[in-house]
């Protein structure tokens, strides 16, 4: 892992080289990642991979105020000098309209994150990782006679360092670590279609990874999908699982993305702030510092400190997410969502969709009739038209009949995302923590379902 001391050394080297090259203004963002991953097949190792990779983006401004950008994987003085020199030469070809600049918050203090407790942030030996994955696979294979394999599985560890420094004194660094397990089954019964289901778990510490909970969830979902039925096409009340709603929200995150808005690649406009875009029942925050976010980050690619941002409050669009450039153009403050690159991009960190309503009989899954519960959405890369707001997606789920879930053989859900947001009729009080965010189940009226 890269220490803060090494980053300080890198900053000194960069400033020394820049002075020699007569470069007065520059910044550097980089990351170093160590990763190990394992897959198995019926108790035998299928694939074991280990990698170490690094990447650095260097920006240099010339005396005219235009910027050049280059990238390198070489953090040695020679590599750093070449990157600074190349970026300086490229700066004379840089854009003049809305040229990037330092974030005005790049030297502000970062949020304090308390250290994790109860775990060991050190590398776990591969034999121990392999043992846990084989054990989980075996537990799934014996959970039901129909489960014939776990074709997609894996356990891995990831250690990463991120850093940012610039010529006006900002020096930031942080380390992250995580352990991930995923299991996806294949079940086959005579005369029926194959059925599949999966589950995953993420934890900073291997010792606290919920292996048993992961395979039990995968087994339960698979078994519940075995006795499937066809459903009629039509309009249904639909309940989205936390994972399903978060994946749909991510697919349409251009709603909140200031760069997309300025590029006219969004469902929102600069004038959308303060307008009602969803049911008053819906509140959404982007909170990269949430204690349950395994991938917490305290600064973005421009060195801006991250913080909790209210995106939607009571259905009203209250904030966009910004880089330094978009914030300047829209006369506001950077929010810590920039990604450094040839072009600075903007993306969300960790959604927190909030619930809290009291459950009534007409929104209790144990009592409702003819309601569809969507567990997972598929083919978002192909079935989402993010600039039109439309989607048509196959899904795994159940039809709730007399309070009992009946697996759906094959179906798609289609609609307009803005209409979906306005059609929310219930946000459950119980929130679920997932790697991509925190969310309860979301109930939506009158969505189009097409059966096979």
LINGIJO-V745572 format. One record per residue. N is the residue number from 1. RES is the residue in three letters. PHI is phi in radians with two decimals (NA if undefined). OMEGA is omega as a letter, one per 20 degrees, with the letter a starting at -180 (none if undefined). NEAR is the number of other ideal C-beta (glycine too) atoms within 12 Angstrom. Layout:
n:N res:RES phi:PHI omega:OMEGA near:NEAR
n:N res:RES phi:PHI omega:OMEGA near:NEAR
This chain:
n:1 res:UNK phi:NA omega:r near:25
n:2 res:UNK phi:-1.40 omega:a near:27
n:3 res:UNK phi:-1.53 omega:r near:15
n:4 res:UNK phi:-1.07 omega:r near:19
n:5 res:UNK phi:-1.09 omega:r near:14
n:6 res:UNK phi:-1.15 omega:r near:21
n:7 res:UNK phi:-1.15 omega:r near:31
n:8 res:UNK phi:-1.06 omega:r near:19
n:9 res:UNK phi:-1.09 omega:r near:22
n:10 res:UNK phi:-1.09 omega:r near:36
n:11 res:UNK phi:-1.08 omega:r near:31
n:12 res:UNK phi:-1.12 omega:r near:20
n:13 res:UNK phi:-1.04 omega:a near:25
n:14 res:UNK phi:-1.08 omega:a near:40
n:15 res:UNK phi:-1.16 omega:r near:28
n:16 res:UNK phi:-1.12 omega:r near:18
n:17 res:UNK phi:-1.15 omega:a near:30
n:18 res:UNK phi:-1.06 omega:r near:33
n:19 res:UNK phi:-1.10 omega:r near:17
n:20 res:UNK phi:-1.14 omega:a near:16
n:21 res:UNK phi:-1.59 omega:a near:27
n:22 res:UNK phi:1.09 omega:r near:15
n:23 res:UNK phi:-1.69 omega:a near:34
n:24 res:UNK phi:-1.70 omega:a near:19
n:25 res:UNK phi:-2.39 omega:r near:33
n:26 res:UNK phi:-2.76 omega:r near:41
n:27 res:UNK phi:-2.56 omega:a near:46
n:28 res:UNK phi:-2.40 omega:r near:46
n:29 res:UNK phi:-2.18 omega:a near:43
n:30 res:UNK phi:-2.69 omega:r near:38
n:31 res:UNK phi:-2.58 omega:r near:34
n:32 res:UNK phi:-2.27 omega:a near:30
n:33 res:UNK phi:-2.23 omega:r near:27
n:34 res:UNK phi:-1.94 omega:a near:26
n:35 res:UNK phi:-2.45 omega:r near:27
n:36 res:UNK phi:-2.26 omega:r near:32
n:37 res:UNK phi:-2.45 omega:a near:29
n:38 res:UNK phi:-2.36 omega:r near:35
n:39 res:UNK phi:-2.22 omega:r near:28
n:40 res:UNK phi:-2.29 omega:r near:33
n:41 res:UNK phi:-2.48 omega:r near:21
n:42 res:UNK phi:0.88 omega:r near:20
n:43 res:UNK phi:1.48 omega:a near:21
n:44 res:UNK phi:-2.06 omega:r near:15
n:45 res:UNK phi:-1.05 omega:r near:23
n:46 res:UNK phi:-1.76 omega:a near:23
n:47 res:UNK phi:-2.76 omega:r near:20
n:48 res:UNK phi:-2.24 omega:a near:21
n:49 res:UNK phi:-2.25 omega:r near:21
n:50 res:UNK phi:-2.40 omega:a near:19
n:51 res:UNK phi:-2.52 omega:r near:17
n:52 res:UNK phi:-2.33 omega:a near:20
n:53 res:UNK phi:-2.45 omega:r near:18
n:54 res:UNK phi:-2.45 omega:r near:26
n:55 res:UNK phi:-2.68 omega:a near:28
n:56 res:UNK phi:-2.32 omega:r near:39
n:57 res:UNK phi:-1.95 omega:a near:38
n:58 res:UNK phi:-2.05 omega:r near:47
n:59 res:UNK phi:-2.07 omega:r near:50
n:60 res:UNK phi:-2.31 omega:r near:40
n:61 res:UNK phi:-1.82 omega:r near:31
n:62 res:UNK phi:-1.71 omega:a near:25
n:63 res:UNK phi:-1.19 omega:r near:14
n:64 res:UNK phi:-1.56 omega:r near:17
n:65 res:UNK phi:1.53 omega:r near:21
n:66 res:UNK phi:-1.58 omega:a near:26
n:67 res:UNK phi:-2.12 omega:r near:37
n:68 res:UNK phi:-2.04 omega:a near:33
n:69 res:UNK phi:-2.25 omega:r near:35
n:70 res:UNK phi:-2.53 omega:r near:33
n:71 res:UNK phi:-2.32 omega:r near:26
n:72 res:UNK phi:-2.70 omega:r near:26
n:73 res:UNK phi:-1.94 omega:a near:21
n:74 res:UNK phi:-1.81 omega:a near:21
n:75 res:UNK phi:-1.66 omega:r near:31
n:76 res:UNK phi:-1.29 omega:a near:17
n:77 res:UNK phi:-0.93 omega:a near:20
n:78 res:UNK phi:-1.14 omega:r near:14
n:79 res:UNK phi:-1.17 omega:r near:26
n:80 res:UNK phi:-1.15 omega:r near:36
n:81 res:UNK phi:-1.13 omega:r near:28
n:82 res:UNK phi:-1.11 omega:a near:23
n:83 res:UNK phi:-1.15 omega:r near:40
n:84 res:UNK phi:-1.09 omega:a near:42
n:85 res:UNK phi:-1.13 omega:a near:25
n:86 res:UNK phi:-1.12 omega:r near:27
n:87 res:UNK phi:-1.13 omega:r near:38
n:88 res:UNK phi:-1.12 omega:r near:34
n:89 res:UNK phi:-1.10 omega:a near:21
n:90 res:UNK phi:-1.23 omega:a near:24
n:91 res:UNK phi:-1.07 omega:a near:32
n:92 res:UNK phi:-1.30 omega:r near:19
n:93 res:UNK phi:-1.92 omega:a near:18
n:94 res:UNK phi:-1.25 omega:a near:27
n:95 res:UNK phi:-1.19 omega:r near:20
n:96 res:UNK phi:-1.79 omega:r near:14
n:97 res:UNK phi:-1.47 omega:r near:11
n:98 res:UNK phi:0.98 omega:r near:23
n:99 res:UNK phi:-1.09 omega:r near:26
n:100 res:UNK phi:-1.09 omega:r near:39
n:101 res:UNK phi:-2.54 omega:r near:28
n:102 res:UNK phi:-1.03 omega:r near:35
n:103 res:UNK phi:-1.18 omega:r near:39
n:104 res:UNK phi:-1.14 omega:a near:23
n:105 res:UNK phi:-1.85 omega:a near:32
n:106 res:UNK phi:-1.18 omega:r near:35
n:107 res:UNK phi:-1.90 omega:r near:23
n:108 res:UNK phi:-1.32 omega:r near:23
n:109 res:UNK phi:-1.06 omega:r near:15
n:110 res:UNK phi:-1.52 omega:r near:28
n:111 res:UNK phi:-1.16 omega:r near:23
n:112 res:UNK phi:-1.53 omega:r near:11
n:113 res:UNK phi:-1.98 omega:r near:21
n:114 res:UNK phi:-1.13 omega:r near:9
n:115 res:UNK phi:-1.15 omega:r near:13
n:116 res:UNK phi:-1.16 omega:a near:22
n:117 res:UNK phi:-2.05 omega:r near:12
n:118 res:UNK phi:1.45 omega:a near:12
n:119 res:UNK phi:-2.40 omega:a near:19
n:120 res:UNK phi:-2.17 omega:a near:19
n:121 res:UNK phi:-1.40 omega:r near:26
n:122 res:UNK phi:-2.06 omega:a near:17
n:123 res:UNK phi:-1.18 omega:r near:22
n:124 res:UNK phi:-1.52 omega:a near:31
n:125 res:UNK phi:-0.99 omega:a near:14
n:126 res:UNK phi:-1.00 omega:r near:23
n:127 res:UNK phi:-1.01 omega:r near:14
n:128 res:UNK phi:-1.27 omega:r near:23
n:129 res:UNK phi:-1.06 omega:a near:33
n:130 res:UNK phi:-1.10 omega:r near:28
n:131 res:UNK phi:-1.06 omega:a near:21
n:132 res:UNK phi:-1.17 omega:a near:35
n:133 res:UNK phi:-1.22 omega:r near:44
n:134 res:UNK phi:-1.10 omega:r near:29
n:135 res:UNK phi:-1.09 omega:r near:25
n:136 res:UNK phi:-1.16 omega:r near:41
n:137 res:UNK phi:-1.09 omega:a near:40
n:138 res:UNK phi:-1.11 omega:r near:25
n:139 res:UNK phi:-1.09 omega:r near:27
n:140 res:UNK phi:-1.21 omega:a near:45
n:141 res:UNK phi:-1.13 omega:r near:30
n:142 res:UNK phi:-1.74 omega:a near:17
n:143 res:UNK phi:-1.29 omega:a near:29
n:144 res:UNK phi:-2.80 omega:a near:27
n:145 res:UNK phi:-1.03 omega:a near:14
n:146 res:UNK phi:-1.33 omega:a near:29
n:147 res:UNK phi:-1.36 omega:a near:35
n:148 res:UNK phi:-1.73 omega:a near:22
n:149 res:UNK phi:-3.00 omega:r near:25
n:150 res:UNK phi:-2.20 omega:a near:41
n:151 res:UNK phi:-1.14 omega:r near:25
n:152 res:UNK phi:-2.06 omega:a near:24
n:153 res:UNK phi:-2.66 omega:r near:43
n:154 res:UNK phi:3.11 omega:r near:36
n:155 res:UNK phi:-2.36 omega:a near:44
n:156 res:UNK phi:-2.70 omega:r near:36
n:157 res:UNK phi:-2.19 omega:a near:38
n:158 res:UNK phi:-2.40 omega:r near:35
n:159 res:UNK phi:-2.05 omega:a near:29
n:160 res:UNK phi:-2.45 omega:r near:31
n:161 res:UNK phi:-2.07 omega:r near:32
n:162 res:UNK phi:-2.12 omega:r near:37
n:163 res:UNK phi:-2.62 omega:r near:41
n:164 res:UNK phi:-2.49 omega:r near:44
n:165 res:UNK phi:-2.59 omega:r near:41
n:166 res:UNK phi:-2.51 omega:a near:38
n:167 res:UNK phi:-1.38 omega:r near:30
n:168 res:UNK phi:-1.86 omega:r near:21
n:169 res:UNK phi:1.86 omega:r near:18
n:170 res:UNK phi:-1.33 omega:r near:32
n:171 res:UNK phi:-2.44 omega:a near:30
n:172 res:UNK phi:-2.23 omega:r near:40
n:173 res:UNK phi:-2.65 omega:r near:33
n:174 res:UNK phi:-2.72 omega:r near:33
n:175 res:UNK phi:-2.05 omega:r near:30
n:176 res:UNK phi:-2.36 omega:r near:31
n:177 res:UNK phi:-2.60 omega:a near:32
n:178 res:UNK phi:-2.73 omega:r near:35
n:179 res:UNK phi:-2.14 omega:a near:41
n:180 res:UNK phi:-2.21 omega:r near:34
n:181 res:UNK phi:-2.29 omega:r near:43
n:182 res:UNK phi:-2.36 omega:a near:33
n:183 res:UNK phi:-2.45 omega:a near:46
n:184 res:UNK phi:-2.38 omega:a near:32
n:185 res:UNK phi:-1.62 omega:r near:39
n:186 res:UNK phi:-2.33 omega:r near:29
n:187 res:UNK phi:-2.11 omega:a near:35
n:188 res:UNK phi:-2.45 omega:r near:21
n:189 res:UNK phi:-2.06 omega:a near:21
n:190 res:UNK phi:-1.05 omega:r near:11
n:191 res:UNK phi:1.39 omega:a near:7
n:192 res:UNK phi:-2.23 omega:r near:16
n:193 res:UNK phi:-1.25 omega:r near:22
n:194 res:UNK phi:-1.10 omega:r near:23
n:195 res:UNK phi:-2.19 omega:a near:30
n:196 res:UNK phi:-2.46 omega:r near:32
n:197 res:UNK phi:-2.85 omega:a near:39
n:198 res:UNK phi:-2.59 omega:r near:34
n:199 res:UNK phi:-2.71 omega:r near:36
n:200 res:UNK phi:-2.59 omega:r near:34
n:201 res:UNK phi:-2.43 omega:r near:35
n:202 res:UNK phi:-2.34 omega:r near:31
n:203 res:UNK phi:-2.63 omega:r near:33
n:204 res:UNK phi:-1.04 omega:a near:34
n:205 res:UNK phi:-2.05 omega:r near:25
n:206 res:UNK phi:-1.04 omega:a near:35
n:207 res:UNK phi:-1.07 omega:a near:20
n:208 res:UNK phi:-1.82 omega:r near:22
n:209 res:UNK phi:-1.18 omega:a near:32
n:210 res:UNK phi:-1.46 omega:a near:24
n:211 res:UNK phi:-1.15 omega:a near:35
n:212 res:UNK phi:-1.09 omega:r near:20
n:213 res:UNK phi:-1.07 omega:a near:21
n:214 res:UNK phi:-1.18 omega:a near:37
n:215 res:UNK phi:-1.26 omega:r near:40
n:216 res:UNK phi:-1.16 omega:r near:21
n:217 res:UNK phi:-1.15 omega:r near:32
n:218 res:UNK phi:-1.08 omega:r near:41
n:219 res:UNK phi:-1.14 omega:a near:33
n:220 res:UNK phi:-1.05 omega:a near:24
n:221 res:UNK phi:-1.13 omega:a near:36
n:222 res:UNK phi:-1.08 omega:a near:39
n:223 res:UNK phi:-1.10 omega:a near:26
n:224 res:UNK phi:-1.21 omega:r near:29
n:225 res:UNK phi:-1.61 omega:a near:39
n:226 res:UNK phi:-1.23 omega:a near:32
n:227 res:UNK phi:-1.59 omega:a near:22
n:228 res:UNK phi:-1.64 omega:r near:30
n:229 res:UNK phi:-2.44 omega:r near:22
n:230 res:UNK phi:-1.33 omega:r near:17
n:231 res:UNK phi:-2.19 omega:r near:29
n:232 res:UNK phi:-1.41 omega:r near:17
n:233 res:UNK phi:-1.23 omega:r near:19
n:234 res:UNK phi:2.75 omega:r near:19
n:235 res:UNK phi:-1.63 omega:a near:20
n:236 res:UNK phi:-2.35 omega:r near:36
n:237 res:UNK phi:-1.36 omega:a near:30
n:238 res:UNK phi:-2.11 omega:r near:46
n:239 res:UNK phi:-1.95 omega:r near:37
n:240 res:UNK phi:-1.59 omega:r near:43
n:241 res:UNK phi:-1.13 omega:r near:34
n:242 res:UNK phi:-0.96 omega:a near:34
n:243 res:UNK phi:-1.11 omega:a near:37
n:244 res:UNK phi:-1.16 omega:a near:40
n:245 res:UNK phi:-1.19 omega:r near:45
n:246 res:UNK phi:-1.13 omega:r near:35
n:247 res:UNK phi:-1.17 omega:r near:34
n:248 res:UNK phi:-1.22 omega:r near:46
n:249 res:UNK phi:-1.09 omega:r near:42
n:250 res:UNK phi:-1.12 omega:a near:33
n:251 res:UNK phi:-1.15 omega:a near:31
n:252 res:UNK phi:-1.99 omega:a near:39
n:253 res:UNK phi:-1.23 omega:r near:39
n:254 res:UNK phi:-1.08 omega:r near:35
n:255 res:UNK phi:-0.97 omega:a near:40
n:256 res:UNK phi:-1.91 omega:a near:39
n:257 res:UNK phi:-1.56 omega:a near:37
n:258 res:UNK phi:-1.10 omega:r near:43
n:259 res:UNK phi:-1.14 omega:r near:37
n:260 res:UNK phi:-1.05 omega:a near:31
n:261 res:UNK phi:-1.13 omega:r near:29
n:262 res:UNK phi:-1.17 omega:r near:28
n:263 res:UNK phi:-1.51 omega:a near:20
n:264 res:UNK phi:1.02 omega:r near:14
n:265 res:UNK phi:-2.12 omega:a near:21
n:266 res:UNK phi:-2.46 omega:r near:30
n:267 res:UNK phi:-1.40 omega:r near:30
n:268 res:UNK phi:-1.86 omega:r near:37
n:269 res:UNK phi:-2.24 omega:r near:22
n:270 res:UNK phi:-0.98 omega:a near:21
n:271 res:UNK phi:-1.52 omega:a near:11
n:272 res:UNK phi:-1.30 omega:r near:28
n:273 res:UNK phi:-0.99 omega:r near:25
n:274 res:UNK phi:1.54 omega:r near:18
n:275 res:UNK phi:-1.69 omega:r near:20
n:276 res:UNK phi:-1.42 omega:a near:20
n:277 res:UNK phi:-1.96 omega:a near:33
n:278 res:UNK phi:-2.63 omega:r near:36
n:279 res:UNK phi:-1.00 omega:r near:27
n:280 res:UNK phi:-1.04 omega:a near:18
n:281 res:UNK phi:-1.36 omega:a near:33
n:282 res:UNK phi:-1.77 omega:r near:41
n:283 res:UNK phi:-2.30 omega:a near:34
n:284 res:UNK phi:-2.29 omega:r near:45
n:285 res:UNK phi:-2.05 omega:r near:33
n:286 res:UNK phi:-1.91 omega:a near:43
n:287 res:UNK phi:-2.32 omega:a near:33
n:288 res:UNK phi:-1.17 omega:a near:37
n:289 res:UNK phi:-1.69 omega:a near:28
n:290 res:UNK phi:-1.04 omega:a near:31
n:291 res:UNK phi:-0.98 omega:a near:19
n:292 res:UNK phi:-1.57 omega:r near:25
n:293 res:UNK phi:-1.49 omega:a near:33
n:294 res:UNK phi:-1.10 omega:a near:34
n:295 res:UNK phi:-1.69 omega:a near:29
n:296 res:UNK phi:-0.98 omega:r near:34
n:297 res:UNK phi:-2.29 omega:a near:40
n:298 res:UNK phi:-1.78 omega:r near:29
n:299 res:UNK phi:-2.64 omega:a near:40
n:300 res:UNK phi:-1.74 omega:a near:40
n:301 res:UNK phi:-1.20 omega:r near:41
n:302 res:UNK phi:-1.85 omega:a near:44
n:303 res:UNK phi:1.45 omega:r near:43
n:304 res:UNK phi:-1.28 omega:r near:45
n:305 res:UNK phi:-1.07 omega:r near:34
n:306 res:UNK phi:-1.52 omega:r near:39
n:307 res:UNK phi:-2.80 omega:r near:32
n:308 res:UNK phi:-1.33 omega:a near:26
n:309 res:UNK phi:-2.14 omega:r near:38
n:310 res:UNK phi:-1.38 omega:a near:26
n:311 res:UNK phi:-1.57 omega:r near:43
n:312 res:UNK phi:-2.34 omega:r near:39
n:313 res:UNK phi:-2.22 omega:a near:23
n:314 res:UNK phi:1.02 omega:r near:22
n:315 res:UNK phi:1.50 omega:a near:24
n:316 res:UNK phi:-1.68 omega:r near:23
n:317 res:UNK phi:-1.24 omega:a near:33
n:318 res:UNK phi:-1.94 omega:a near:27
n:319 res:UNK phi:-2.64 omega:r near:32
n:320 res:UNK phi:-1.88 omega:r near:41
n:321 res:UNK phi:-1.76 omega:a near:48
n:322 res:UNK phi:-2.30 omega:q near:43
n:323 res:UNK phi:-1.69 omega:r near:43
n:324 res:UNK phi:-1.10 omega:a near:38
n:325 res:UNK phi:-1.17 omega:a near:36
n:326 res:UNK phi:-1.19 omega:r near:37
n:327 res:UNK phi:-1.11 omega:r near:33
n:328 res:UNK phi:-1.13 omega:a near:25
n:329 res:UNK phi:-1.21 omega:a near:25
n:330 res:UNK phi:-1.87 omega:r near:29
n:331 res:UNK phi:0.99 omega:r near:12
n:332 res:UNK phi:-2.50 omega:a near:22
n:333 res:UNK phi:-1.93 omega:r near:25
n:334 res:UNK phi:-1.00 omega:a near:39
n:335 res:UNK phi:-1.85 omega:r near:40
n:336 res:UNK phi:1.51 omega:a near:42
n:337 res:UNK phi:-2.11 omega:a near:44
n:338 res:UNK phi:-1.48 omega:r near:45
n:339 res:UNK phi:-2.00 omega:a near:29
n:340 res:UNK phi:-1.31 omega:r near:42
n:341 res:UNK phi:-3.08 omega:r near:23
n:342 res:UNK phi:-0.98 omega:r near:19
n:343 res:UNK phi:-2.18 omega:r near:24
n:344 res:UNK phi:-1.22 omega:r near:40
n:345 res:UNK phi:-1.96 omega:a near:30
n:346 res:UNK phi:-2.25 omega:r near:42
n:347 res:UNK phi:-2.65 omega:r near:30
n:348 res:UNK phi:-1.27 omega:r near:43
n:349 res:UNK phi:-1.83 omega:a near:37
n:350 res:UNK phi:-2.62 omega:a near:39
n:351 res:UNK phi:-1.27 omega:r near:44
n:352 res:UNK phi:-2.23 omega:r near:36
n:353 res:UNK phi:-1.62 omega:a near:44
n:354 res:UNK phi:-1.82 omega:r near:30
n:355 res:UNK phi:-2.01 omega:r near:28
n:356 res:UNK phi:2.33 omega:a near:17
n:357 res:UNK phi:-1.33 omega:r near:24
n:358 res:UNK phi:-1.34 omega:a near:14
n:359 res:UNK phi:-1.27 omega:r near:21
n:360 res:UNK phi:-2.00 omega:a near:14
n:361 res:UNK phi:-0.95 omega:a near:13
n:362 res:UNK phi:-1.39 omega:r near:16
n:363 res:UNK phi:-2.30 omega:r near:29
n:364 res:UNK phi:-1.97 omega:a near:21
n:365 res:UNK phi:-1.06 omega:r near:29
n:366 res:UNK phi:-1.39 omega:a near:16
n:367 res:UNK phi:-2.14 omega:a near:16
n:368 res:UNK phi:-1.36 omega:a near:29
n:369 res:UNK phi:-2.28 omega:r near:19
n:370 res:UNK phi:1.08 omega:r near:22
n:371 res:UNK phi:-2.00 omega:a near:38
n:372 res:UNK phi:-1.81 omega:r near:43
n:373 res:UNK phi:-1.81 omega:r near:42
n:374 res:UNK phi:-1.64 omega:a near:41
n:375 res:UNK phi:-1.63 omega:a near:36
n:376 res:UNK phi:-2.40 omega:r near:34
n:377 res:UNK phi:-1.78 omega:a near:33
n:378 res:UNK phi:-2.13 omega:r near:27
n:379 res:UNK phi:1.01 omega:r near:18
n:380 res:UNK phi:-1.11 omega:a near:27
n:381 res:UNK phi:-1.15 omega:a near:14
n:382 res:UNK phi:-1.89 omega:a near:15
n:383 res:UNK phi:-1.69 omega:r near:24
n:384 res:UNK phi:-1.97 omega:r near:30
n:385 res:UNK phi:-1.83 omega:a near:21
n:386 res:UNK phi:-1.16 omega:a near:28
n:387 res:UNK phi:-1.49 omega:r near:20
n:388 res:UNK phi:-1.66 omega:a near:17
n:389 res:UNK phi:1.52 omega:a near:25
n:390 res:UNK phi:-1.73 omega:r near:23
n:391 res:UNK phi:-2.61 omega:r near:36
n:392 res:UNK phi:-2.58 omega:a near:26
n:393 res:UNK phi:-2.32 omega:r near:35
n:394 res:UNK phi:-1.18 omega:a near:27
n:395 res:UNK phi:-2.59 omega:r near:42
n:396 res:UNK phi:-1.77 omega:a near:34
n:397 res:UNK phi:-3.08 omega:a near:41
n:398 res:UNK phi:-2.36 omega:r near:36
n:399 res:UNK phi:-1.63 omega:r near:36
n:400 res:UNK phi:-1.53 omega:a near:29
n:401 res:UNK phi:-2.23 omega:a near:21
n:402 res:UNK phi:0.94 omega:r near:14
n:403 res:UNK phi:1.36 omega:a near:18
n:404 res:UNK phi:-1.93 omega:r near:20
n:405 res:UNK phi:-1.42 omega:r near:30
n:406 res:UNK phi:-2.09 omega:a near:25
n:407 res:UNK phi:-1.08 omega:r near:35
n:408 res:UNK phi:-1.63 omega:a near:39
n:409 res:UNK phi:-1.07 omega:a near:25
n:410 res:UNK phi:-2.86 omega:a near:24
n:411 res:UNK phi:-2.86 omega:r near:35
n:412 res:UNK phi:-2.22 omega:r near:29
n:413 res:UNK phi:-2.00 omega:a near:47
n:414 res:UNK phi:-2.41 omega:r near:30
n:415 res:UNK phi:2.93 omega:r near:34
n:416 res:UNK phi:-1.93 omega:a near:25
n:417 res:UNK phi:-1.10 omega:r near:40
n:418 res:UNK phi:-1.16 omega:r near:29
n:419 res:UNK phi:-1.18 omega:r near:23
n:420 res:UNK phi:-1.05 omega:a near:37
n:421 res:UNK phi:-1.08 omega:r near:39
n:422 res:UNK phi:-1.26 omega:a near:24
n:423 res:UNK phi:-1.56 omega:r near:28
n:424 res:UNK phi:-1.17 omega:a near:41
n:425 res:UNK phi:-1.95 omega:a near:30
n:426 res:UNK phi:-2.83 omega:r near:32
n:427 res:UNK phi:-2.09 omega:a near:36
n:428 res:UNK phi:-1.12 omega:a near:31
n:429 res:UNK phi:-1.32 omega:a near:18
n:430 res:UNK phi:-1.51 omega:a near:19
n:431 res:UNK phi:-1.67 omega:r near:26
n:432 res:UNK phi:-1.96 omega:r near:26
n:433 res:UNK phi:-1.54 omega:r near:26
n:434 res:UNK phi:-2.24 omega:r near:32
n:435 res:UNK phi:-1.06 omega:a near:31
n:436 res:UNK phi:-1.69 omega:a near:32
n:437 res:UNK phi:2.73 omega:r near:37
n:438 res:UNK phi:-2.12 omega:a near:31
n:439 res:UNK phi:-2.80 omega:r near:36
n:440 res:UNK phi:-1.56 omega:r near:36
n:441 res:UNK phi:-1.31 omega:a near:35
n:442 res:UNK phi:-2.04 omega:a near:43
n:443 res:UNK phi:-1.77 omega:a near:38
n:444 res:UNK phi:-2.31 omega:r near:39
n:445 res:UNK phi:-1.59 omega:r near:26
n:446 res:UNK phi:1.00 omega:r near:22
n:447 res:UNK phi:-1.70 omega:a near:39
n:448 res:UNK phi:-1.43 omega:r near:26
n:449 res:UNK phi:-2.06 omega:r near:34
n:450 res:UNK phi:-1.94 omega:r near:25
n:451 res:UNK phi:-1.38 omega:a near:23
n:452 res:UNK phi:-1.15 omega:none near:16
